[in-house]
Amino acid sequence: MLSLEWITLITQALFLTAVPLVAGLFGKLTSDLIYLVAGWVVFTLLISVARSGGWKPKWLERVTVAVDVGVGLALIGFSDPQWSPLWWSLLVGPLRVGIATGLPNMLATTGLGIAGSAVMSVILGGGNFLVLIPVGIFGGVLILAAMIIGLPMEKVRRIARDEQWSQTPVDSENSDRELQRTHTIFSIAAELNATLNFDRVLDLSLDLCARALAETGSADNRLVSSLFLFDEGKLHIASARRLRHTDWNVSLAGKSGVVAEALDTGVPCISHDPGHDPEIRYLRALGECNVALVLSLSSTLRTFGILLLAHPDTSFFSDERVNLLEIIARQIVVALQNAKLYQELEQEKERITEIQDETRKKIARDLHDGPTQTIAAIAMTINFARRLMERDPQSAADELKKVEDEARRTTREMRHMLFTLRPLILESRGLEAALFQLAKKMYETHRQEVIVEVEPGVAVDMDIGKQGVLFYIAEEAINNARKHAEAENIWVRLSRRGDQYALEIQDDGVGFNIGAVDANYEQRGSLGMVNMRERTELVNGEMHIKSAEGDGTCITVIVPSMEESIERLHRSGFTN
């Protein structure tokens, strides 16, 4: 039988899980926002416990909805009132109202939330009513979303009500058990998403699995549990309970047995003879276990690893327990994604700082080695020519001609530097024209031959951000080839391969040892390669380098043309 309270709890759990993830993706995750979400979780849990205990005064529902709307407004206020990525959080209160009383009240509550956000935006905007423009846009989208979500929700609500009226009285023990199970799932989701520390998530995961089984009457100190993560193509133990010391050295290939089945299908898989499984049999702690459960920890684009649990009792993993552990595994994946994203954001901050410092140093070196030296030479030549004016006018004229040539060369160098810093032609005429202009300036400034081959119209519908990234990758690769490869010719090719763009930079220079450069890359030494790789990652692309000493170099960058093609690219086997 459908339970409206159960639907409400699960819906709100999904919203609470999504808030830190979305805020992190848009760089809006702050300590204040985390505290606010944690308080929201505690409040929701207290209300749920009160309801399960039979305490349901009439005013409680109104207070709960008011708190939900108030927290939604606070989330928007903390994350930029005008362009917040968390506007959708205003739908939490209306959804609760819609499930309880129907679509009209849901739309009315949504309108109240939008009105509150308008007042808040005007106050925070210092009385500037222009801030109501984005509020109106987001408000219209929220109303439309409320209608789209509310129509099927109305049908679900009616079906649930009909079933409640038509069913005979439900056994109270089963009802309490179901509610306890829901509370367990909700509290586990809240605990996992309350931390962004990756190692802490790993430790929490197994403890919460054991606690969930204990709260559903399955506590047992004979349960063996472990969490494996992929590292260099193999599964290694990241956290475990009741494993033997020697088991920590065991790694799994994930190519056969129950582990491979779970990874391939994405569903929980049980082995009733773990001692003879081709992979997990090497774990000595499983020698006394007669059944093992493997759950894949994977999302659409990423597989983190597996969750492995084993027990001596062959009937321990009932359908109910497996279903509960599967839900927990999904929450673990969400928490791992959040923690990994936060970890990568912190690393990206450090990388950006390094790149900015290196860019400043590069500009300083270029100015010192180029225009500064030339201007100093010009000043000396002018001084020498001034002294020759009276004694030898012809020699003075020759010296002034040298000054003119140096000045023209310096002008070309400065124009080239300005072009690479901000190519205006890229903004006005697109990537194709910018690449041809880059080739022309490379020849004028450095006498370097660059041949550009572009499919007609290939970049017409390409996002301007991707065009900029590909231009700077091409510019970096050309400079590397000019400075280090001693190349006579450099080819730049831009084409489209189905739903992907392909940029290729090839030279006929001396080539290099890829292994040595990759080792240097790990030590953060080759900033040119670092820049190209990280720019490629910014547009969800893949970069491949093919080179050998004495045989030139070819760098290929593949960039998806649309969001739908990202997954296909990363699964195609085209890797660095």
N, C-alpha and C positions, 0 to 999 in steps of 0.2 A: 504494500500500500504506500502511496506517495505521502510524504510528510511535509507540510508547508514550513514548519520550523526547521526541518532538516535542509530543505532547499534554501531557506534564508541563510542558515549558517554556512553552507558550502559556498553560496554566492559571495557572501561577505569575506570568507577565507580567501577566495580567489582574488578579490579586489585588494585585500591587505597584502597578499603575496606580490601583486603586480606593482604596488606603489613604490617600494624601494628599487625594484628592477627598472621601471620607467624613469624614475628620478635619477638613477645612476647613469642610464644611457644618455640622458640629456645634460649630465653634469650638474644636477640640482640637488644631489644627495648631501645633506648637511646633518650635523649632530642634532640640531633642533627638530628637523623633520623626522629623524629616527626616533627621538624621544616621543614625538607626537604620535607616530604610528604605534609605538610600544604602549603608550597610554590608551590608545584606541583599542588595541588588542585586549588589554586588561579589562577595560570597561565592557567590551562585548562578551568576554568570558564570564564576568560577574553577572551580567544580565541573563546569559544562557543558563548558568547554574541556578539563578533565582527562579527562572521559568520552569526548569526541570524539577525544582522542589515544590512546584505548585503555587508559587507566589506570583500572581498575575493581576495586579490592580489596573484599573482602566487607564490611569495616567501614565503607566510605565511605557506603553508603546509610543505615546507622543514625546515623552522625554528622550527615548532612545533615538527616534527619528530626528529630533532637534539636535542631539549630540552628533549624529552622523552628518547632518548638513553643516553643523558648525565646524567639525573636523575637516570636512571637504573644503570649506572656505579658508580655514587656517592653512591647509596644504597648499592651496593656490597662493595665499599671501606669502608663504615662506619661499615659494619657487617662482616668483615674478608674476604679479597679479595680472599683467596685460597678456603675456605670452607664455603662461605656465603650461608645461606638458601634462599637468595633473587636473585639468578641468573636468575630465571624466569622473573624478572622485565625487563630484556633486550628485552622481547617479546612485550612490550607495543608499542614502536615505529614501529617495523615491522608489528604488527597487523593493526595499522592505515594505513600504506602503502599498506598492502595486501587488506584491504577493499576498498581503493581508487583506486589502480592501478593493483592489481593482485598478484598471487603467486610468479612469478619470482622476482619481485622487493622486495617482502617481504623477500625472502631467501637472497637476496643481502644485504638488510639492517641488517638482523640478522648476516650475516658474518662480516659486518662493526662493529657491536656492540661487537662481540667476539674478533675481532682484537684489538679494543680499550681496552677491559678488559685484553688482554694479555700484552699490553704495560704497562697498569696501574699496573698489578701484578708484572712485572719485576722491575719497578721503585720502588714500595713500598717494594719489596723483596730485595732491595739493589743490584740489578744486578744478582741475582741468577736465572739462567734459568730453574732450576728444578721446579720452581713454575708454569711453563707452562704445567706440567703434569696434575694437576687437572683442569687447564684452558681448556686443550684439551678435557678432559673427559666431563666437563660441556658444552663445546662448541658443542661437538657431540650430546649430549642430546638435547641442544637447537635447533640445526638444525633439528633433528628428530621431536621434538615437533612442530616446525614451519611448517614442511611438514604435520604432522597429523592434526594440526589446520587449516592450509592454504587450504587444499583440500576442506573440506566442506565450508570454508569461501569463496572460489572462486565460489562455486555453489550459495551460498547465494547472493554474489555480482552480479552475472549474472542475477539471478532471479529479484533482486531489480532493476537493470538497465532496464531489459526487461519491468518490470511493469511501471517504470517511463516513458519509451518511449511509451508504449501502452495506458496509461491512458490519459484521457482528462485533461486539466488544472485543478489543484486542487484548491478548494476554499481557498483563502489566509487566511481567518479568521480561518478556521479549522486547516490549516498548522501552523499558529502562535500559536494557542492554544496547539497543540501537542508539539511544540518546547518549549513553556513555561512550560508545564507539565514536560517535560524531564529535563529542567533546575532546576525546583523545586525539583525533586527527587534527582538529582545529588548534589545540594547544601545542602539538608537535610542530605544525606549520609555523606557528607564531615563534616558538623557540628557535627553530632553524633559521628563520629569516630575521631574527633579532641581532644576529652577528654577521659581520662581513669579513671575519678572519677565516681564511681557507682552512687552516689546521684545526681551528676550533670547530668548524662545521664537520670535519672528518671525525673528530672525537665524539661530538654530540650524536652523530647519526646512529652508531651502534647502541649507545646508551638509550636513545629514544626508542629504537626498535624493541629492545628488551623491556623497557617500561611499558610500551604499548601492549605487548603480549601479556605482561603482568597485570595490567589494568583490565584486561579482558578475561582474566582467570587462567592465564597460561604461563604463569611464572615458573621457571625451572632453571636451576643452576647448572644443568647439563647442556644448555644451549651453547653451541660454538658459533661465533660470528666473526666475519672479516669483511673488510672493504678493500677492493683492489682497484688501482688506477693505472691507466695506460701510460707508459713511459718508454720511448724508443721502440714502439711496436709490441711491447710485452706488458702483461699485467703484473704489477708489483703490489705487495701489501702496504697499504697506507695507514690502516687502523685495524685492530683486531681485539677480540675478547676470547680468552681461554685457548689460544693457540700455544703450541710448544715453542720454545726458543729457536729450535732449528727450523721451524716452519717459516720464520720471517725471511729466510734466504730463498724460499721457493718463489719462482715466477711462472706465470702461465702464458702459453702462446695464444690461447683463445681460438684455436683452429679445429678442435675436435671435442667430442663429448658434450656434456650438459652445458658447459660454458659457451662453446661455439653455438649451440642451439639457442641459448638465451640471447646472445649477441645478434644472431641472424634474424630471429623472429621478433625480438623486443618484448616478449611475454615471459612470465615466470615459468621456469622449467625445473622439474623435480627429478632427482636421481634416487632410485630405491636401492642402489648398490654403489655408493660412493667409493668404496674400497677398490672397485674394479674400473672406475672411470679413467679414461686415458690421461686426464690432466690433474683432477683434484685428488687422485689417490696418493699423490706425493706429499700431501699434508698429513703428517702423522697424527695430529689431533683428531682427524676424522676416522681414525682406526676403530674407535668404539661407536661411531655413528652409523645408523642404518638408513638414514634418509638425509638428503641435502637439497636445499632450495637455492636457485641462482636467479637473481633479478638483474636485468640490464639497467645501468644508469646512463641513459642516453636521451638526447633531445633531437630536434630535426637536423641540426648541422653538426652536432658534436656528441661523441661517445666518451664519457669520462672513465667508465670501467664497469665493475659488477659488484653486487652485494651478495655474499655467500653465507648462508646459515645452515647448520647441520644439527641433528639430534638423534639420540639412540632410539627413540620411540618412532616406529614406522608410520604411525597415524598422527604424528604431532602436527604436521602441516596440513590442516583441514582447509577446505575451500574458504571458510570465513577468515582464517588466519592468513592465508595466502593473499586474499583480497585486501586485507588490512595492510600487510607488508608491501603490496604493490603500490598502494596509495602513498605510503610513507616514502617509498623509493622515488616516486615522482616529486615529492616535496624535497627530498634530498638533492635531486637534480636541479631544482629551482634554486635552492640555497647555494649549491656549488657554482651555478652560473652567476649568481649575484656576487659571490665572494671572488670568483675568478675575474669578473668584470671590474670589480673594485681594485683588485690587485693589478690588473693590466692598466687601469686608468692611472694608478700611482706610478707605475713604471713608465707610462707614456709621458707623464709630467716631467720625469727625470730626463727622458730622451729629448723632449722638446727643449728643455733648458740647455742640454748639451749641444743640440743642433743650433740653437740661437747663439750660443757662445762661439761655436765653430764658424758660423756665418759671419759674425762680427770680426773674428780673426781673419777670415778669408778676405773680407772687404778691405780690412786694414793692410793685409799683405799685398793685395792687388793694387791698392792705391800707392803703397810704398814702393813696390817693385816697378810699377808702370808710370802713371802720371806724375807722381812726386819726383821720381828720379829724372824724368824727362824735363819737367819744369825747371829743376835745378840746373840741368845741362843747358836749357834754353837761356837761363839767366847768365850763366858763365859765358856762353857764346855771344850774347848781346853785349856783355861787358868787354869782351875781346874785340868785337866788331867796332864798338865805339872808339876804342883806342886806335884802330886801324884807319878810321875815317879820314884823318888828315894825312897820314903817311902813305897808305896804299888803298885808295878807294875801291879798286877792283877786288882785292882780297876781302875787304869789308863787305862788298856786295855778295861775294861767294859765301861768306859766313852767315849773312842775313838769309841767303837762300836755304842754308842748312837749318836755320831757325824756323823758317817757314815750313820746311818738310817735317821737322820735329813737332811743330805745333799741329799740323794736319794729322800726323800719326796719333798724337795724344788725343785729339778730338775724336778720331775714330775709336780709340780704346775707351774713352769716356762714354761715347754713345753706345758702344757694345755692352759696357757694364750696366748702363741705365736700361738697355733693352732687356738684358737677362734678369734684372731686378724686377721690372714691371713691363712686360711686353704689351703695350696698348693695342697692338694689332690683334692680339689674341682675343681681347674683349670686343673689338669692333668687327673683325672679319673671321674669327674662328681659328681652330687648330691648324687646318691645312695651310692657310696663308702665313701663320706664325712660324711653321716649320720651314717654309721656303725662305722667309725673311731671316730666320736663324742661320740657314745655310749660306745665304748671301753675306751676312755680317761676319761669319766665321772665315769666309774667303777674303773679305776686305781687310779684316783685322789681323788674321794669322796666316793667310794664304793656305788655309786648309780646305781641301776639296771635300764637300759634303753633297751627296746625291740623294735627293728626296723623291720617293715614289709613293704616291697616295692614290688610293682608289677614289674616283670622282664621287663627291657627295657623301663620303663615308662618315664624316663628322657632323653632318647637318643636324641630326637629331640627338647628338651626344650632349649630355649635361655639361654646362660650362665649368663646373667644378672638376669633372673628370678630364676635360680638355686641358685645364691648367695643370693637373697632376701629370698627365702624359707629356706635356710640353717640358716640364721641369725634369722629368726622368730622361727625356731625349737630350736635353741640354747638358745634364750631368754626365750621361754616357758619352756624348761627343767630346766633352772636355777631358774626360778620362782617357779616351782613345787618342786625343791630340797630344796630351801631356806625357802619357806613359807608354802608349803602344807603338809610337813612331809610325803611325799609319799614313800611307799616301792617300787612301780613299776611305771614306766613311759613308755607309748607306743607311738611310732612315726610311723604313717602310711602314705605312699605316694601312690596315685593311680590316675587313669585317668577316668573321667566321661564324655564321649562323647568328646566334643571339649574344655574341661576344666580340669585342674589339681586340685587335692584335697590333702591338707596336713592336717593331724589330729594329735594333741598331746593330749593324755589322761593320767590322773593319778588317783590313788586310795587314794589321800590325803584327807585333812579335808574340802576342798572346800571353797567357800567364797560367800558373798552377792554381786551379780552382780550390783545391784542398787547403793550400797555404793561405789563400785569401779568406776562405770561410773560417779558418782558425783565427785569423786576425780579426775577423768580424765579431767572433764571440768575445774577443777581448776589447771590443769597442774601438778598434784601431783604424779600420778602413771606413772613414766617415762618408766617402763617396758611395760605397756600397750600402752603408747604413741608410743614407738618405733615400736611395732608390728603392730599397726593400720596404722601408716604412711608408714612403709615399704610395707604393703599390698596395700595401695593407689598408691604407686609408680609403681606397675605393673597392675593397673586397676582391682585389685581384691576385694574380699569381705571377711570379717572376722566375725565369729560367735562364741560366747562364751556361753557354757552351764555349769552351776555350781550351787550348792546349799551347804549350810553349812552341813558338815558331809557326803557329797555324791560325793566327787571328782570333777574334772574339765575336760572338753573336749573343746579344741579350734580347730575350723575348718577354714581353709583358702582355698578359691576357687580362682583360677587364670585362666583367659582365655588363651588358647593356641595360638590364632591368633586374629588379629584385628577384624575380622568379628564376633567373639563370644563375644566381649565386650558388645555390645548392648543387646544381649540375656541374659547375666549374670545380668546386672543391671535392666532388666525388669522382671527377674524371681521371684522377691520377696525375694531373699536371702539377707537379710540386717543385719546390726549389731544389 
